Amino acid sequence: MGKPTGFKEFARQEHTNAPVAERLKHYHEFTAPLDAADLSRQGARCMDCGVPFCHTGCPVNNIIPDWNDLIYRNRWRDALEVLQSTNNFPEFTGRVCPAPCEAACTLNLQDSPVTIKDIEQGIVERGWAEGWIVPDSCRPRTGKKAAVVGSGPAGLAAAQQLARAGHAVTVFERNTKPGGLLRYGIPDFKLDKAVIDRRLAQMVAEGVVFRTGIEVGTAMPVADLLRDFDAVLLTGGSEKPRDLPVPGRDFDGVHFAMEFLAQSNRRVSGEPIGGPEILATGKHVVVIGGGDTGSDCVGTSNRQGALSVTQLEIMPKLPAAENKLLSWPLWPMKLRSSTSHEEGCERRWSVTAQSLEGRDGRVTALNGIEVDSRMQPIAGTEFVLQADLVLLAMGFVHPVHEGMLSALGVEKDARGNVKADTEGYRTSVDKVFAAGDMRRGQSLVVWAIREGRQAARAVDEFLMGRTDLPR
């Protein structure tokens, strides 16, 4: 694939980012994508490696070597067709996926993998610019009605696949606009919401109906859903956050990360923020949790004008580089720093919060301590951080059980997720299916897209007795 000697002739080249001082002034995307010629050269670097280990890393089974070769040969429209055969939303994954495909690339053995993620985004953006991406509604109507509850990446992928199979698809979303955590969790500087709206317009043209502002299980009884639709797919995500059970947790100024991020995204888009305002402006911010959600809190806090941002992680600091002979082609455990960290943040590892202090009902300080390899406190390592705003970004434990899931009475697994396998995606309730984080637990956007596509195939087979949809 690509040019036989391309990996020797061309060095790895990635997109560039706007300077920190410039991008902190706004919430827009700040990357400068590679141009067509640069992307073609990067495609040329794809080796004829015999076994494409990039497939191992990609949850949606992207046919990566094929579209690398096609853009090297300047066949962009063909590359788009191959890309969209496995991924409904490459413009999302091209922006926010951590690129496990690049970790699995054979050239990563030399720390210079093909820039697969940049190529993916370049192909789909070229497709939109050239007008190659159009509604696909050529299938005859089946007369079957499917409901999708939740409009995150799993729900959107499933809805689009089911509509293209000829079914009448209605997506229910409790928020004002569709998109789930793509819209309300991921900041605009990582994923501009116009990118979501562009794809939603295509889906509407394909026949998908979006009903927003409706929370199934409360505003809409589940009995109505089961009565009115031939199949129901639950894709509501894993939204029950992990809490911090320490003294002082109830002080004002202590919030779950998603309360903070969703409100910020609503503010940026001009929607009503809902509830008391949460702002980092002029405050010392402490983010508890070292994952992507915590990183998003860091970038958002800096844009709001925080005086300082400190991120705490209970896990030990990982090495800067992995031992590839032990990890490759699997996803390596190594230290990763995001663009938000570059913008200003003190990071501390192997620490935990013991209590929060406050004055007049508001948080003022965090009392922490270092922990050992078993996450047990180490006496004599106590510390105090000034904290006017504490954001809890420690992950999510399972989907919200109250409301829809309780009313349906679906069986849950040992972790509290909706129980369903990855073949039929069927729950314990007749004609009810589940996919995405609601089924598998907190995960990546790319995994949600995979599950949405596979669940759509299962629903289609249930409705029609057979299916032509791909897995």
Backbone hydrogen bonds, N-H to C=O, Kabsch-Sander energy under -0.5 kcal/mol:
donor,donor_aa,acceptor,acceptor_aa,energy
3,K,44,A,-1.2
6,G,3,K,-2.3
7,F,3,K,-0.5
8,K,5,T,-1.3
9,E,5,T,-1.6
10,F,6,G,-2.6
16,T,32,A,-1.5
18,A,30,F,-2.3
22,E,19,P,-0.5
23,R,19,P,-2.4
24,L,20,V,-2.0
25,K,22,E,-1.3
26,H,23,R,-1.4
30,F,189,F,-0.6
32,A,16,T,-3.4
39,L,35,D,-2.6
40,S,36,A,-2.3
41,R,37,A,-1.9
42,Q,38,D,-2.1
43,G,39,L,-2.5
44,A,40,S,-1.7
45,R,41,R,-0.7
45,R,42,Q,-0.8
46,C,43,G,-1.5
49,C,47,M,-1.6
51,V,49,C,-2.1
53,F,51,V,-1.6
55,H,52,P,-1.9
56,T,53,F,-0.7
57,G,53,F,-1.2
58,C,54,C,-1.2
61,N,58,C,-1.4
64,I,62,N,-1.7
67,W,63,I,-1.5
68,N,64,I,-2.1
69,D,65,P,-2.2
70,L,66,D,-2.1
71,I,67,W,-1.8
72,Y,68,N,-1.6
73,R,69,D,-1.6
74,N,71,I,-1.3
75,R,70,L,-3.4
76,W,74,N,-0.7
79,A,75,R,-2.0
80,L,76,W,-2.3
81,E,77,R,-1.9
82,V,78,D,-2.0
83,L,79,A,-2.5
84,Q,80,L,-2.8
85,S,81,E,-0.7
85,S,82,V,-0.6
86,T,83,L,-1.3
87,N,83,L,-1.3
92,F,89,F,-1.5
93,T,89,F,-1.7
94,G,90,P,-2.5
95,R,92,F,-1.3
96,V,92,F,-2.7
97,C,93,T,-1.7
102,E,99,A,-0.8
103,A,99,A,-1.2
104,A,100,P,-1.4
105,C,101,C,-0.7
105,C,102,E,-0.5
108,N,105,C,-1.7
109,L,106,T,-1.7
110,Q,107,L,-1.7
111,D,108,N,-1.9
112,S,107,L,-1.9
116,I,114,V,-2.6
119,I,115,T,-2.1
120,E,116,I,-2.7
121,Q,117,K,-2.2
122,G,118,D,-2.4
123,I,119,I,-2.5
124,V,120,E,-2.0
125,E,121,Q,-2.4
126,R,122,G,-1.8
127,G,123,I,-2.0
128,W,124,V,-2.1
129,A,125,E,-2.5
130,E,126,R,-2.4
131,G,127,G,-0.6
131,G,128,W,-0.8
132,W,127,G,-2.2
133,I,127,G,-1.0
134,V,132,W,-0.8
137,S,135,P,-0.6
142,T,166,G,-2.5
143,G,166,G,-0.6
146,A,168,A,-2.7
147,A,231,A,-2.6
148,V,170,T,-2.8
149,V,233,L,-2.9
150,G,148,V,-0.8
150,G,172,F,-2.8
152,G,235,T,-0.5
156,L,152,G,-2.8
157,A,153,P,-2.1
158,A,154,A,-2.3
159,A,155,G,-2.6
160,Q,156,L,-2.4
161,Q,157,A,-2.1
162,L,158,A,-2.7
163,A,159,A,-2.4
164,R,160,Q,-2.0
165,A,161,Q,-0.9
166,G,163,A,-1.5
167,H,162,L,-2.0
168,A,144,K,-2.9
169,V,167,H,-0.8
170,T,146,A,-2.3
171,V,209,V,-3.4
172,F,148,V,-2.9
172,F,170,T,-0.5
173,E,211,R,-2.4
182,L,179,G,-1.8
183,R,180,G,-0.8
184,Y,180,G,-2.7
185,G,181,L,-1.4
186,I,181,L,-2.3
190,K,187,P,-1.6
191,L,187,P,-1.9
195,V,192,D,-1.7
196,I,192,D,-0.7
197,D,193,K,-2.3
198,R,194,A,-2.0
199,R,195,V,-1.2
200,L,196,I,-2.5
201,A,197,D,-2.2
202,Q,198,R,-1.1
203,M,199,R,-2.0
204,V,200,L,-2.5
205,A,201,A,-2.0
206,E,202,Q,-1.1
207,G,204,V,-1.6
208,V,203,M,-2.3
209,V,169,V,-2.6
211,R,171,V,-3.2
211,R,209,V,-0.5
212,T,210,F,-0.6
213,G,173,E,-0.8
213,G,175,N,-2.2
214,I,173,E,-2.0
215,E,213,G,-0.5
216,V,214,I,-0.8
217,G,220,M,-3.7
218,T,215,E,-1.8
219,A,215,E,-1.1
220,M,215,E,-1.6
224,D,221,P,-0.8
225,L,221,P,-1.2
226,L,222,V,-2.4
227,R,223,A,-1.8
228,D,224,D,-2.3
229,F,225,L,-1.4
230,D,145,K,-2.2
231,A,145,K,-1.1
232,V,431,K,-2.5
233,L,147,A,-3.0
234,L,232,V,-0.5
234,L,433,F,-3.2
235,T,149,V,-2.8
235,T,233,L,-0.6
239,E,237,G,-0.7
240,K,398,H,-2.1
242,R,395,G,-2.7
246,V,244,L,-2.0
249,R,246,V,-1.7
251,F,248,G,-1.8
252,D,361,G,-2.7
254,V,251,F,-1.1
255,H,253,G,-0.6
255,H,390,V,-2.7
257,A,392,L,-2.6
259,E,256,F,-0.8
260,F,256,F,-1.4
261,L,257,A,-2.9
262,A,258,M,-2.1
263,Q,259,E,-1.5
264,S,260,F,-2.0
265,N,261,L,-2.6
266,R,262,A,-2.3
267,R,263,Q,-2.3
268,V,264,S,-2.5
269,S,265,N,-2.0
270,G,266,R,-0.9
270,G,267,R,-0.7
271,E,266,R,-2.2
279,L,277,E,-0.5
282,G,305,G,-2.6
283,K,280,A,-2.1
285,V,283,K,-0.7
285,V,308,S,-3.0
286,V,389,L,-2.6
287,V,310,T,-3.3
288,I,286,V,-0.5
288,I,391,L,-2.8
289,G,287,V,-0.7
289,G,312,L,-3.1
291,G,393,A,-0.5
295,S,291,G,-2.2
296,D,292,D,-2.3
297,C,293,T,-1.8
298,V,294,G,-1.8
299,G,295,S,-2.3
300,T,296,D,-2.2
301,S,297,C,-2.5
302,N,298,V,-2.2
303,R,299,G,-1.6
304,Q,300,T,-1.6
305,G,302,N,-0.9
306,A,301,S,-1.8
307,L,283,K,-2.1
308,S,283,K,-1.3
310,T,285,V,-2.4
311,Q,346,E,-3.1
312,L,287,V,-3.1
312,L,310,T,-0.5
313,E,348,R,-1.9
324,K,322,E,-1.0
326,L,323,N,-1.7
327,S,323,N,-1.9
328,W,324,K,-1.5
330,L,327,S,-2.4
334,K,332,P,-1.0
335,L,319,P,-3.1
342,E,338,S,-1.5
343,E,339,T,-0.8
343,E,340,S,-0.7
344,G,341,H,-1.4
346,E,309,V,-2.6
347,R,345,C,-0.5
348,R,311,Q,-2.6
350,S,313,E,-0.7
350,S,315,M,-1.9
351,V,313,E,-1.6
352,T,369,I,-2.3
354,Q,367,N,-3.5
355,S,367,N,-1.5
356,L,247,P,-2.9
357,E,365,A,-2.7
359,R,362,R,-2.5
362,R,359,R,-1.8
363,V,252,D,-2.7
364,T,357,E,-2.9
365,A,357,E,-1.4
366,L,385,L,-2.6
367,N,355,S,-2.9
368,G,366,L,-0.7
368,G,383,F,-2.7
369,I,352,T,-2.1
371,V,350,S,-2.5
372,D,376,Q,-2.3
375,M,372,D,-2.3
378,I,370,E,-2.5
379,A,377,P,-0.6
381,T,378,I,-1.5
383,F,368,G,-2.3
385,L,366,L,-2.5
387,A,364,T,-2.4
388,D,284,H,-2.6
389,L,284,H,-1.6
390,V,253,G,-3.0
391,L,286,V,-2.7
392,L,255,H,-2.9
392,L,390,V,-0.5
393,A,288,I,-2.8
393,A,391,L,-0.8
397,V,240,K,-2.8
398,H,240,K,-0.7
404,M,216,V,-0.6
404,M,402,E,-0.7
406,S,401,H,-1.6
407,A,403,G,-2.5
408,L,404,M,-2.4
409,G,405,L,-2.0
410,V,405,L,-1.0
413,D,417,N,-2.6
416,G,413,D,-1.7
418,V,438,M,-2.3
419,K,411,E,-2.6
425,Y,421,D,-0.8
427,T,432,V,-2.8
432,V,429,V,-1.9
433,F,232,V,-3.3
434,A,425,Y,-2.1
435,A,234,L,-2.3
438,M,435,A,-0.6
439,R,436,G,-1.7
440,R,436,G,-2.8
441,G,437,D,-1.9
448,A,444,L,-1.8
449,I,445,V,-2.3
450,R,446,V,-1.9
451,E,447,W,-2.5
452,G,448,A,-2.6
453,R,449,I,-2.3
454,Q,450,R,-2.5
455,A,451,E,-2.8
456,A,452,G,-2.0
457,R,453,R,-1.7
458,A,454,Q,-1.9
459,V,455,A,-2.7
460,D,456,A,-2.7
461,E,457,R,-2.3
462,F,458,A,-2.0
463,L,459,V,-2.5
464,M,460,D,-2.5
465,G,461,E,-2.4
